[in-house]
Amino acid sequence: MNLSSNEFLNFFLLSAVEVPGNLTFWFLMDRYGRRWSAALGFVMISVFCLIPLMGFNSSDIAGSILAKFLISGIFLVTDQQSAELFPTVLRTSGIGTGKAIATAATLGIPYITLLNQYGKALPFVLIGLTSFLTGILASFLPETLNENLPQTLTDAEAFGKNQKYFSWTNKESQGPYGTPGIWNPVPILRA
């Protein structure tokens, strides 16, 4: 392992932060929406990847643990968001293609870790820059919380076109049919 200190303790800490990371992002995406939760999470990962540049003792461990906290939560948000962005007719093939590309991209991770031969913080800088770019690009995706999800390709093309870039959705702005993010064609009758 490229991190300093005890390998087993590092592995335990990197695993232990996944539970609070998932719970935090579950709350954030359910309360404030998927788009800004993902975008801000990716940008914060890039900030935490700068911690090893400070050079203090165990700064690589601190940066890794904080980034891992966010990464585990980001997986939750991106899985939910991708399932909601793809129209029903393309959902399984779209998610499958995305997962296949993500899995293929992980083949390069061992080579990124080898960059520490040229500087201990170099892998962190590369991952931080990639994460920052991903956060910027994620902010342009439409928000799916409290929206009627696309069912057809035509719905998918029009989905999110009426949303402003700096719009913010929260759980209090539920649609008229109750549960956010679920399409319900039966209107509620009031007596």
URCOR-V172176 format. One record per residue. N is the residue number from 0. RES is the residue in three letters. PHI is phi in degrees with one decimal (999 if undefined). PSI is psi in whole degrees, -180 to 180 (999 if undefined). D_FIRST is the distance of its C-alpha to the first C-alpha in Angstrom with 1 decimal. Layout:
# URCOR-V172176
n=N res=RES phi=PHI psi=PSI d_first=D_FIRST
n=N res=RES phi=PHI psi=PSI d_first=D_FIRST
This chain:
# URCOR-V172176
n=0 res=MET phi=999 psi=147 d_first=0.0
n=1 res=ASN phi=-86.7 psi=-8 d_first=3.8
n=2 res=LEU phi=-83.0 psi=149 d_first=5.6
n=3 res=SER phi=-76.9 psi=171 d_first=8.0
n=4 res=SER phi=79.1 psi=-161 d_first=9.7
n=5 res=ASN phi=-77.5 psi=126 d_first=9.4
n=6 res=GLU phi=-60.2 psi=-42 d_first=6.7
n=7 res=PHE phi=-69.6 psi=-41 d_first=9.9
n=8 res=LEU phi=-65.5 psi=-42 d_first=11.6
n=9 res=ASN phi=-60.2 psi=-46 d_first=9.2
n=10 res=PHE phi=-62.4 psi=-41 d_first=9.4
n=11 res=PHE phi=-62.6 psi=-46 d_first=13.1
n=12 res=LEU phi=-65.0 psi=-41 d_first=13.8
n=13 res=LEU phi=-64.9 psi=-31 d_first=12.4
n=14 res=SER phi=-80.1 psi=-37 d_first=14.6
n=15 res=ALA phi=-67.5 psi=-30 d_first=17.5
n=16 res=VAL phi=-77.6 psi=-7 d_first=18.1
n=17 res=GLU phi=-67.5 psi=-39 d_first=19.0
n=18 res=VAL phi=-64.5 psi=-54 d_first=22.4
n=19 res=PRO phi=-65.0 psi=-30 d_first=23.7
n=20 res=GLY phi=-64.6 psi=-45 d_first=22.5
n=21 res=ASN phi=-64.7 psi=-43 d_first=24.5
n=22 res=LEU phi=-64.8 psi=-40 d_first=27.4
n=23 res=THR phi=-62.7 psi=-48 d_first=27.6
n=24 res=PHE phi=-75.0 psi=-25 d_first=27.7
n=25 res=TRP phi=-62.5 psi=-46 d_first=30.0
n=26 res=PHE phi=-63.1 psi=-47 d_first=32.4
n=27 res=LEU phi=-62.9 psi=-45 d_first=32.1
n=28 res=MET phi=-72.5 psi=-29 d_first=32.7
n=29 res=ASP phi=-78.4 psi=-29 d_first=35.5
n=30 res=ARG phi=-93.1 psi=-42 d_first=37.1
n=31 res=TYR phi=-116.3 psi=-2 d_first=36.6
n=32 res=GLY phi=104.6 psi=164 d_first=35.9
n=33 res=ARG phi=-82.7 psi=-41 d_first=33.2
n=34 res=ARG phi=-61.0 psi=-54 d_first=33.5
n=35 res=TRP phi=-75.6 psi=-27 d_first=33.0
n=36 res=SER phi=-63.3 psi=-45 d_first=30.4
n=37 res=ALA phi=-68.9 psi=-47 d_first=28.2
n=38 res=ALA phi=-62.2 psi=-48 d_first=29.1
n=39 res=LEU phi=-68.5 psi=-34 d_first=28.5
n=40 res=GLY phi=-62.7 psi=-45 d_first=25.2
n=41 res=PHE phi=-64.4 psi=-41 d_first=23.9
n=42 res=VAL phi=-66.0 psi=-39 d_first=25.3
n=43 res=MET phi=-67.1 psi=-32 d_first=23.8
n=44 res=ILE phi=-60.4 psi=-43 d_first=20.3
n=45 res=SER phi=-64.7 psi=-35 d_first=21.0
n=46 res=VAL phi=-66.6 psi=-44 d_first=22.2
n=47 res=PHE phi=-68.8 psi=-25 d_first=19.2
n=48 res=CYS phi=-72.9 psi=-10 d_first=17.0
n=49 res=LEU phi=-84.9 psi=-13 d_first=19.2
n=50 res=ILE phi=-58.0 psi=-42 d_first=18.2
n=51 res=PRO phi=-61.7 psi=-19 d_first=15.5
n=52 res=LEU phi=-69.7 psi=-19 d_first=18.5
n=53 res=MET phi=-69.2 psi=-27 d_first=20.2
n=54 res=GLY phi=79.5 psi=7 d_first=18.2
n=55 res=PHE phi=-77.7 psi=168 d_first=18.7
n=56 res=ASN phi=-60.9 psi=129 d_first=16.5
n=57 res=SER phi=63.8 psi=25 d_first=13.6
n=58 res=SER phi=-67.4 psi=-29 d_first=14.9
n=59 res=ASP phi=-67.9 psi=-37 d_first=11.6
n=60 res=ILE phi=-68.2 psi=-45 d_first=11.1
n=61 res=ALA phi=-61.3 psi=-46 d_first=14.8
n=62 res=GLY phi=-62.8 psi=-41 d_first=14.8
n=63 res=SER phi=-66.0 psi=-43 d_first=12.1
n=64 res=ILE phi=-68.1 psi=-44 d_first=14.0
n=65 res=LEU phi=-65.9 psi=-41 d_first=17.3
n=66 res=ALA phi=-67.0 psi=-39 d_first=16.5
n=67 res=LYS phi=-64.6 psi=-36 d_first=15.3
n=68 res=PHE phi=-55.7 psi=-47 d_first=18.6
n=69 res=LEU phi=-73.1 psi=-39 d_first=20.5
n=70 res=ILE phi=-62.0 psi=-43 d_first=18.8
n=71 res=SER phi=-63.0 psi=-39 d_first=19.7
n=72 res=GLY phi=-70.5 psi=-35 d_first=23.2
n=73 res=ILE phi=-64.4 psi=-37 d_first=23.6
n=74 res=PHE phi=-57.2 psi=-43 d_first=23.0
n=75 res=LEU phi=-62.0 psi=-46 d_first=26.0
n=76 res=VAL phi=-66.8 psi=-47 d_first=28.1
n=77 res=THR phi=-67.9 psi=-34 d_first=27.7
n=78 res=ASP phi=-63.6 psi=-44 d_first=28.4
n=79 res=GLN phi=-65.4 psi=-45 d_first=31.5
n=80 res=GLN phi=-66.3 psi=-40 d_first=32.6
n=81 res=SER phi=-67.6 psi=-36 d_first=32.3
n=82 res=ALA phi=-65.9 psi=-29 d_first=34.3
n=83 res=GLU phi=-88.4 psi=-25 d_first=37.0
n=84 res=LEU phi=-78.9 psi=-37 d_first=37.2
n=85 res=PHE phi=-72.9 psi=138 d_first=37.9
n=86 res=PRO phi=-67.7 psi=160 d_first=41.5
n=87 res=THR phi=-54.8 psi=-39 d_first=42.3
n=88 res=VAL phi=-70.4 psi=-19 d_first=43.3
n=89 res=LEU phi=-120.6 psi=8 d_first=40.0
n=90 res=ARG phi=-60.3 psi=-51 d_first=37.6
n=91 res=THR phi=-68.3 psi=-41 d_first=36.0
n=92 res=SER phi=-71.3 psi=-34 d_first=35.8
n=93 res=GLY phi=-67.1 psi=-46 d_first=34.5
n=94 res=ILE phi=-66.6 psi=-41 d_first=31.7
n=95 res=GLY phi=-62.3 psi=-42 d_first=30.9
n=96 res=THR phi=-64.4 psi=-43 d_first=30.8
n=97 res=GLY phi=-61.9 psi=-42 d_first=28.6
n=98 res=LYS phi=-66.8 psi=-38 d_first=26.0
n=99 res=ALA phi=-65.2 psi=-41 d_first=26.2
n=100 res=ILE phi=-66.8 psi=-41 d_first=25.6
n=101 res=ALA phi=-64.2 psi=-40 d_first=22.6
n=102 res=THR phi=-67.3 psi=-39 d_first=21.1
n=103 res=ALA phi=-65.4 psi=-35 d_first=21.9
n=104 res=ALA phi=-66.9 psi=-28 d_first=20.3
n=105 res=THR phi=-70.3 psi=-12 d_first=16.9
n=106 res=LEU phi=-64.7 psi=-23 d_first=17.0
n=107 res=GLY phi=-86.1 psi=-9 d_first=16.3
n=108 res=ILE phi=-59.9 psi=-42 d_first=13.0
n=109 res=PRO phi=-60.3 psi=-31 d_first=10.9
n=110 res=TYR phi=-74.7 psi=-30 d_first=13.3
n=111 res=ILE phi=-67.9 psi=-39 d_first=13.0
n=112 res=THR phi=-67.5 psi=-26 d_first=9.3
n=113 res=LEU phi=-70.1 psi=-15 d_first=10.7
n=114 res=LEU phi=-66.8 psi=-12 d_first=13.1
n=115 res=ASN phi=-66.4 psi=-11 d_first=11.1
n=116 res=GLN phi=-64.8 psi=-27 d_first=12.9
n=117 res=TYR phi=-96.8 psi=-6 d_first=16.0
n=118 res=GLY phi=163.9 psi=131 d_first=15.1
n=119 res=LYS phi=-61.0 psi=-31 d_first=12.2
n=120 res=ALA phi=-91.3 psi=-6 d_first=14.2
n=121 res=LEU phi=-60.1 psi=-44 d_first=15.2
n=122 res=PRO phi=-60.7 psi=-36 d_first=13.0
n=123 res=PHE phi=-66.4 psi=-40 d_first=14.2
n=124 res=VAL phi=-65.2 psi=-44 d_first=17.7
n=125 res=LEU phi=-64.2 psi=-45 d_first=17.9
n=126 res=ILE phi=-68.0 psi=-37 d_first=16.8
n=127 res=GLY phi=-64.0 psi=-43 d_first=19.2
n=128 res=LEU phi=-64.9 psi=-42 d_first=22.0
n=129 res=THR phi=-63.0 psi=-42 d_first=21.7
n=130 res=SER phi=-66.6 psi=-39 d_first=21.8
n=131 res=PHE phi=-63.3 psi=-45 d_first=24.7
n=132 res=LEU phi=-62.3 psi=-41 d_first=26.7
n=133 res=THR phi=-64.0 psi=-40 d_first=26.1
n=134 res=GLY phi=-63.2 psi=-41 d_first=27.4
n=135 res=ILE phi=-64.1 psi=-46 d_first=30.5
n=136 res=LEU phi=-67.0 psi=-36 d_first=31.2
n=137 res=ALA phi=-65.2 psi=-27 d_first=30.8
n=138 res=SER phi=-69.4 psi=-15 d_first=33.5
n=139 res=PHE phi=-90.2 psi=-6 d_first=36.0
n=140 res=LEU phi=-73.6 psi=151 d_first=35.7
n=141 res=PRO phi=-73.1 psi=152 d_first=38.6
n=142 res=GLU phi=-77.3 psi=138 d_first=38.4
n=143 res=THR phi=-109.1 psi=-12 d_first=38.8
n=144 res=LEU phi=-67.5 psi=132 d_first=39.4
n=145 res=ASN phi=63.7 psi=24 d_first=43.1
n=146 res=GLU phi=-114.3 psi=150 d_first=44.0
n=147 res=ASN phi=-73.7 psi=122 d_first=45.8
n=148 res=LEU phi=-78.4 psi=152 d_first=43.2
n=149 res=PRO phi=-68.2 psi=135 d_first=44.2
n=150 res=GLN phi=-102.6 psi=-34 d_first=45.8
n=151 res=THR phi=-121.7 psi=173 d_first=46.8
n=152 res=LEU phi=-64.4 psi=-36 d_first=45.8
n=153 res=THR phi=-64.9 psi=-42 d_first=48.6
n=154 res=ASP phi=-61.4 psi=-40 d_first=47.3
n=155 res=ALA phi=-66.2 psi=-37 d_first=43.8
n=156 res=GLU phi=-66.5 psi=-34 d_first=45.2
n=157 res=ALA phi=-90.0 psi=-11 d_first=47.1
n=158 res=PHE phi=-64.9 psi=126 d_first=44.3
n=159 res=GLY phi=83.1 psi=0 d_first=43.4
n=160 res=LYS phi=-68.3 psi=-25 d_first=45.9
n=161 res=ASN phi=-90.0 psi=1 d_first=47.8
n=162 res=GLN phi=-86.3 psi=138 d_first=44.8
n=163 res=LYS phi=-83.4 psi=156 d_first=44.4
n=164 res=TYR phi=-61.2 psi=-45 d_first=41.2
n=165 res=PHE phi=-93.6 psi=22 d_first=41.1
n=166 res=SER phi=-72.2 psi=152 d_first=42.4
n=167 res=TRP phi=-134.6 psi=124 d_first=40.7
n=168 res=THR phi=-107.8 psi=138 d_first=41.2
n=169 res=ASN phi=-133.6 psi=172 d_first=41.0
n=170 res=LYS phi=-65.0 psi=-27 d_first=41.9
n=171 res=GLU phi=-67.8 psi=-22 d_first=45.2
n=172 res=SER phi=-92.7 psi=52 d_first=46.4
n=173 res=GLN phi=-67.6 psi=152 d_first=46.7
n=174 res=GLY phi=-70.6 psi=173 d_first=48.8
n=175 res=PRO phi=-70.3 psi=-14 d_first=52.3
n=176 res=TYR phi=-100.3 psi=11 d_first=51.2
n=177 res=GLY phi=102.7 psi=-112 d_first=48.8
n=178 res=THR phi=-57.2 psi=127 d_first=45.2
n=179 res=PRO phi=-68.7 psi=140 d_first=43.2
n=180 res=GLY phi=81.5 psi=1 d_first=41.8
n=181 res=ILE phi=-117.2 psi=129 d_first=44.1
n=182 res=TRP phi=-82.0 psi=127 d_first=47.1
n=183 res=ASN phi=-129.1 psi=108 d_first=50.2
n=184 res=PRO phi=-76.0 psi=-10 d_first=53.5
n=185 res=VAL phi=-92.0 psi=115 d_first=55.8
n=186 res=PRO phi=-71.5 psi=153 d_first=57.0
n=187 res=ILE phi=-81.6 psi=123 d_first=57.5
n=188 res=LEU phi=-89.2 psi=132 d_first=61.3
n=189 res=ARG phi=-109.0 psi=136 d_first=62.7
n=190 res=ALA phi=-91.0 psi=999 d_first=66.1
